[in-house]
Amino acid sequence: MKTLIILIFSFVMALPVSAQEDKKPEEKKMLPVVMIEKAAPRAVSEILELTGSVAPTRIARIASPGEGPIQNCSIREGDSVRRGQKLLHIGRNTSAHALLSASKAALKEQEEELRRTEQLVKSGAIPGSQSDTARSKYESAKAQVAKAKESADDYSVTAPWDGIVSKVSVRDGDYVAPRTPLVEIFDPASMVIRFAVPEAKSADIRENMPVKTQLDAYPGKTFEGKISRAYPELDAKMRTRTVEAVLNETPLMISGMFARIKVILKNIPNAISVPADALIVSPKGDRIVVVVENGKAKRRVVTTGIEDSGRVQIVKGVAPGDQVIISGGEKLKEDTEIQVMGAEK
């Protein structure tokens, strides 16, 4: 009997404390913790990022009008020139000047003959038709002088307008043939940002579209501008459309400067958008966001639009005020109870 009592006492002492005492209340279940963002209207833009360079649109490539040696070439790259300024001279123009002198002498003779004939016609000594003949010869001689003068002037190469010399292809003593390239000048006021748009976006480009440009020569600065010209055809080899933009604020620009361009194709001031990381792509290809409704996760198939700076426009599926899960919602099943980070438990 004593042995039985000892065994019973030992069994009771070996039982867990929880079995000896009343059970404690069941602890609350731990819920998944998520971060949310309340959907609200904000501006989004569709932006096309490209690269280009600075280039002048007004360029004069002056070629030799005649044959001969180069003389008096006093210009160099970087020189500013004025309209009508002599850039260089081509020798061997002796014959041209001789022809001009002869033409001027012939013109003087015809001028005197016309004057004498008109006096005789006026006095009635000769018929009036002879005056017309004399005037015709005078006009012909006048035309010959103009032609000879033009030929003589061709040997002096002048600037067609104000500009800056960008290239000089000859030096004094060089012998050139007609149409040989001599000098190239450009108008610094005609500088634009020129870039190429891929074929896929070529039809979206319009004149006056806003652009933002960064030049490597001016680090940290962004210049506002607009598209000034879109070429009417694609480059046959590159399948791109050439586009030019002008800046509202024009810094000192040098031809060939590297430019980074952002073309704003579309701007929506009151769009609903979510962070790109909040989107889930289903095996079927549907785009899904997870929202919080009454403390539970709800999966919604959405229609997306513009992507801008890490955010995606939601065209359909999310309304202003909806609580969109932006972190922690990837593995949540429908109607899973959740805990919002920062909210009271």
Secondary structure, 3 states (H helix, E strand, C coil): CHHHHHHHHHHHHHCCHHHHCCCCCCCCCCCCEEEEEECCEEEEEEEEEEEEEEEECCEEEEECCCCEEEECCCCCCCCEECCCCEEEEECCCHHHHHHHHHHHHHHHHHHHHHHHHHHHHHHCCCCCHHHHHHHHHHHHHHHHHHHHHHHHHCCEEECCCCEEEEEECCCCCCEECCCCEEEEEECHHHEEEEEEEEHHHHCCCCCCCEEEEEECCCCCCCEEEEEEEEEEEECCCCCEEEEEEEECCCCCCCCCCEEEEEEEEEEEEEEEEEEHHHCEECCCCCEEEEEEECCEEEEEECEEEEEECCEEEEEECCCCCCEEEEECCCCCCCCCECEECCCCC
